[in-house]
């Protein structure tokens, strides 16, 4: 409606007895006593009345007309209708042409209720998702999902159900959130919520993290909410919706971002898609710019996009029934937030801890995190298998048949030289489940099962002795090289079982099961011998410090189990280099490339091989090794 203040009439203008005014004209100036008046005036044009002045006024005890008889100059003797109208037609938002007809407010009110309905459902979805008493984060709901898909695969989904209404009551003006722009959302009243939350991705088998998302749109809430005097207020808005009673149902699909700590797209953002929003028997009070409107809201069908997702941005569409009349939104995709600014919206959640915005949906596949984990476990599997072959006395490098038949030698007795030994298809296993491969100085046991079959060479450079044992003395820390041209893994499971400081069962944080054929070159860094016979600089003590180079695998499969979550992946095109421990400027690192489930992954240098690595703790794992003079400096 246009409030035409510039052209309104003034009626019953009255002065009280004893009033005094000062009147001034070009020729006179005087003080006038006024005891009464009844004056009518019209500014501008109103219908047939234009620039009018009439009525009576009592001055100095006598009543007279407001305008002398015969005076037709009106309220403003210099009045010009066109100039008068031009003086205010520049007013912002003024509808043209000028009209005094009042528009129907209901379509605008309906649009306001529709917009605030989206805000209300989105906030309640966040509220019930975080609720630990009866919501989706409560043990009764979070601990009893139904599943589809295969354990360890990314075809899984979990559906969490609130079957009995979760009732949440908030005192008035309860602070619900403060965004990165310091905009607050406060709420009060009661909601009773039923519905489901569905999350798709890797089905992990971990009851605490049953699904790891593999897209940036992994979840959907399907909720039904019954209200009792519930209202939300945002500090940057002059509009709010008090829902006195009624029921709202609808679906909310929030977009997620990457958690830098885990690599999973598990951080919810305000970017969200709303669909199938419908009211039933609702009584609401819409407050906008200080005006309040009590309305009845019925059947509706609304869809909206909060923020920007693809080509959809800040839009709302559909119909809503207000006071018995169905109102379509005024445009197919009109703004959801009429004050929306993309940069301001983006900055509202940019400060979220550990958040990384994925540029494309593929960045949420979780393959980067799995690729990094698989790279670490491939290094461990191949290094351990090489160590097992080195110590094997049946067909490995420690067997008499291999030691007694070197395949290459240089130098002569008493002189620098080298000796090479070869193994061919040395099968180790099948090892029983939980077979202990090694135990280190802090009691951690490395356990394995399955089969590994090795082909390759071991070369040691140093001082040739001319004796059977030892045939050569290593006089440098990197004197040995184990070039495994083929390591064939068949269901080869590997994990570390540390001592539990509380005396209970070992806590196993990660394990892998590998099937496939690979190759690797391992350069062990030898420890210095204490029993050097007076000849210092003999590096014959085996340590875990080693360079791992040219690690390849054309194709294979791996099952990774990390903190109770299982992931089954296909590996190919593996090309990695790594270093375990620290020596000569290299320390605890892995880098290279591999393909995980068809997606190329780059492990950038220097990625930590062991994220928990500490040099002192690492040294303590082998400091007790017999004949070791000291840990590798």
Secondary structure as UniProt FT lines:
FT   HELIX           5..7
FT   STRAND          9..13
FT   TURN            17..18
FT   STRAND          19..24
FT   STRAND          29..42
FT   STRAND          45..46
FT   TURN            47..48
FT   STRAND          49..50
FT   STRAND          53..59
FT   TURN            60..61
FT   STRAND          62..65
FT   TURN            69..70
FT   TURN            77..78
FT   HELIX           81..86
FT   TURN            87..90
FT   TURN            92..93
FT   HELIX           106..130
FT   TURN            136..137
FT   HELIX           139..142
FT   STRAND          146..148
FT   TURN            154..155
FT   STRAND          156..178
FT   TURN            180..181
FT   STRAND          184..203
FT   STRAND          211..212
FT   STRAND          219..234
FT   TURN            235..236
FT   STRAND          239..259
FT   TURN            260..262
FT   STRAND          265..288
FT   TURN            289..290
FT   STRAND          291..309
FT   TURN            310..311
FT   STRAND          312..322
FT   TURN            323..324
FT   STRAND          325..328
FT   TURN            332..333
FT   STRAND          334..335
FT   TURN            338..339
FT   HELIX           342..347
FT   TURN            350..351
FT   TURN            353..354
FT   STRAND          355..356
FT   HELIX           361..364
FT   HELIX           367..391
FT   TURN            397..398
FT   HELIX           400..403
FT   STRAND          408..410
FT   TURN            413..414
FT   STRAND          416..439
FT   TURN            441..442
FT   STRAND          445..464
FT   TURN            469..470
FT   STRAND          472..473
FT   TURN            477..478
FT   STRAND          480..497
FT   TURN            501..502
FT   STRAND          510..524
FT   TURN            533..534
FT   STRAND          546..562
FT   TURN            563..564
FT   STRAND          565..583
FT   TURN            584..585
FT   STRAND          586..596
FT   TURN            597..598
FT   STRAND          599..608
FT   TURN            611..612
FT   HELIX           615..620
FT   TURN            621..624
FT   TURN            626..627
//
